[in-house]
Amino acid sequence: MQEFVLSGRAVDLVLLVIAIEFIVLVTLARGRRKRAAVDWFFALMPGAMLLLALRAALVGAGWPWVALLIAASFPFHLIDLMRRR
């Protein structure tokens, strides 16, 4: 189990679940809202970016990559907040 987590595969699994969640949510909302895909994209991307930062840290990527991915989550979060207003 330790190897599964430290290799980043656990994060890959969580990202796969998020991708499936996105597809299901967009499919369910397709008939009701035209902009559902964009709304769900900006809602899920901050978490996905943070998970990618975690994966980068687990596999030993340099700190600039980890910092870049963490920083990339913030604009997605702000866009999501603005779209919800």
C-alpha positions as CSV (number, residue, x, y, z in Angstrom):
1,M,0.0,0.0,0.0
2,Q,2.9,2.3,0.8
3,E,4.3,1.9,-2.7
4,F,0.8,2.5,-4.2
5,V,0.6,5.9,-2.4
6,L,4.3,7.0,-2.8
7,S,4.4,6.2,-6.5
8,G,1.6,8.6,-7.2
9,R,-0.8,5.9,-8.4
10,A,-3.2,6.7,-5.6
11,V,-3.5,10.3,-6.8
12,D,-3.9,9.0,-10.4
13,L,-6.9,6.9,-9.1
14,V,-8.5,9.9,-7.4
15,L,-8.0,12.0,-10.6
16,L,-9.7,9.3,-12.6
17,V,-12.6,9.3,-10.2
18,I,-12.8,13.1,-10.6
19,A,-12.8,12.7,-14.4
20,I,-15.6,10.2,-14.2
21,E,-17.5,12.5,-11.9
22,F,-17.2,15.3,-14.4
23,I,-18.5,13.2,-17.2
24,V,-21.5,12.0,-15.1
25,L,-22.3,15.5,-13.9
26,V,-22.2,17.0,-17.3
27,T,-24.2,14.2,-18.8
28,L,-26.9,14.6,-16.1
29,A,-27.1,18.3,-16.5
30,R,-27.0,18.4,-20.3
31,G,-30.7,18.7,-20.8
32,R,-31.1,21.4,-18.1
33,R,-28.2,23.8,-18.6
34,K,-26.1,24.5,-21.6
35,R,-23.1,25.8,-19.6
36,A,-22.9,22.9,-17.2
37,A,-19.6,21.6,-18.6
38,V,-17.9,24.9,-18.0
39,D,-19.4,25.3,-14.5
40,W,-18.3,21.8,-13.4
41,F,-14.9,22.3,-15.0
42,F,-14.1,25.3,-13.0
43,A,-15.6,23.7,-9.8
44,L,-13.4,20.6,-10.1
45,M,-10.1,22.1,-11.4
46,P,-8.8,23.7,-8.2
47,G,-8.9,20.3,-6.5
48,A,-7.4,18.6,-9.5
49,M,-4.5,21.0,-9.6
50,L,-3.9,20.4,-5.9
51,L,-3.9,16.7,-6.5
52,L,-1.4,17.1,-9.3
53,A,0.8,19.1,-6.9
54,L,0.6,16.3,-4.4
55,R,1.5,13.8,-7.1
56,A,4.5,15.9,-8.2
57,A,5.7,16.0,-4.6
58,L,5.2,12.3,-4.1
59,V,7.2,11.3,-7.2
60,G,10.0,13.7,-6.3
61,A,9.5,16.5,-8.8
62,G,11.3,19.7,-8.1
63,W,9.7,22.3,-5.9
64,P,9.1,24.7,-8.8
65,W,6.6,22.2,-10.3
66,V,4.9,21.7,-7.0
67,A,4.6,25.5,-6.4
68,L,3.4,26.0,-10.0
69,L,0.6,23.5,-9.7
70,I,-0.5,24.9,-6.3
71,A,-0.4,28.4,-7.7
72,A,-2.4,27.2,-10.8
73,S,-5.2,26.1,-8.5
74,F,-5.9,29.6,-7.3
75,P,-7.0,31.2,-10.6
76,F,-9.4,28.3,-11.2
77,H,-10.8,28.8,-7.7
78,L,-11.3,32.5,-8.3
79,I,-13.0,31.9,-11.6
80,D,-15.3,29.4,-10.0
81,L,-16.2,31.9,-7.3
82,M,-16.9,34.6,-9.8
83,R,-19.1,32.3,-11.9
84,R,-21.1,31.4,-8.9
85,R,-21.9,35.0,-8.1
